[in-house]
């Protein structure tokens, strides 16, 4: 009986040692959400950030029209935050900080920029679609935030 307990302890120690010695995977670890899922999500965010930088003047004008303070500073700042946070999700590096930044981004921009309830016609419809798209992306960021719980070191 004592030998069986000792053998079980040795096996547990060997398993723990193997886990500690195992190389880190390229997708951020075995507990990271699907690399394919993170890449698809990240592709959308990368497109949004790159488009934001390409159309910075237009976005600054929209933000200014919506009453965003210091839009010439804040718009490129949050666009950069979107891009950096996106990389954190795709690479699963500092995932809690990355997902938290995305939550802040979507909570800050979605209701203030895509306020479709104040609009009519095609403008209302286009902004409603973008509002709902951002709401879905916010949901994804919250899922990543939950998955990242305890992953940051």
N, C-alpha and C positions, 0 to 999 in steps of 0.2 A: 504494500500500500504506500509506504513512504517512498519507494522507488518510482511508483507511478506519479506521485505528486512532484517529485524532483524532476522527472522527465517532462511533465507538463510545464513546470517553471522554466526549464531549459529551453523548451520549444517557444514559450512566450518571449523569453529573452532574445532568442535567435530572430523571431519575427520582428521585434522592436528594433534590433540592431540592423536588420536588412532594410527596414523602412527608413532608418536614419541614414544609412549609407546609399540609398537609392538616389540616382541623379534626379534633379528637378526636371519635370517634363517641360516641353516647349509651350504647352498651352496653359501654363500658370499653375499646374498642380492637378492632382487627381480629383480634388473636390471642386475645381472650377467648372462653371456651366459649360455646355457644349461649345467647342471652338467654332463650329459651323454657325451656330446660333449667334455667338458673339460677333462673328465676322459679318454676317448678314445685317445685324443691328448696326454694327459699326460702319458698314458701307453707306447706310442711309445717313448716319450722322456726319460721316466724312464728306458726303456730297453736300449736305446742308452747310457745313463749315466752309468748304471751298467756294461754294456759291455765295456765301455770305461775304467772304473776302473779295470775290470778284465784283460783287454788287454793293460794296460798302457804302458808296455815296447814296444810293437809293435807300438802303436800309437805315442809314443815319437820318435821311429826310423823313422816312416813315416814323421812326422813333421820335424825332423832334415834333412831328405833327401830333403824335399820341401823348406828348408831354413828358417824355422820358428825360430826366435831368442829364446834362452833359452827354448827349447822344454821340458826339464825335469821339468821345473817349470810351463810353460804355459799350457801344455796339461792337467795335473791334475787340474790346476786352472779352466780352461774353462769347464772341465768335471763336476767339483763341481758346477760351475755357472749354467750349464745346469740342474743339479739335483735340485738345490735350486729354480731356476726360474720356473721349472716345478711344484714344490710344490705350489708356489705362484699362478700359473694359476689354478691348480686343486682346491685349497682351496679358490681361489679368494681373496687372501690377498696381499696387495700392488700390484695389478694387472698391473698397469702402469709400475712399476719398473721391475716386472717379465717379462712382454711382451717385454719391451725395452731390457732387458738382452738377451732374446731369439733372437730378431732381430740382436743385436750386435754379438751374437754367430754365427748365420747362415751367416750373411754378412762377418764375418771374416774367418770362416772355409771353407765354401762351395767352393768359387773360388780358394782358395789356396791349399786345400787338394784334391779336386775332379776335377782337371784341365784335364778333359778327352780329350780336344782338343789337348793336347800334347802327347797323347798315341795312341797305335794301338791295334787291335785285342780284345781279351777277357778283357784285362785290361781297354781298352777304354770303352767297353760296360758296365762293372761293375761300373766304375766311372761315366759314364753318368747317369746310373740309380740312383746312390747315389746323384749325383748333382741335378737331377730332383726331387728326394724325398725331399732333403733339401730345394729346391726352394718351393715346396708345403708347407713344414713345416714353412718356412719363411712367406709365404702368410698367414698361420693360425696365426702366431705370430703378423702380422700386423693387422689382423682382431681383435685379442684380445686387441692389443694396442688401436685401435679405440674404442672398446667396453669399455675399462677401463677409457676412458677420463672422468675425474671428480670423479672416484670412490676412488682414493687414498686420504687418509686424513692425 
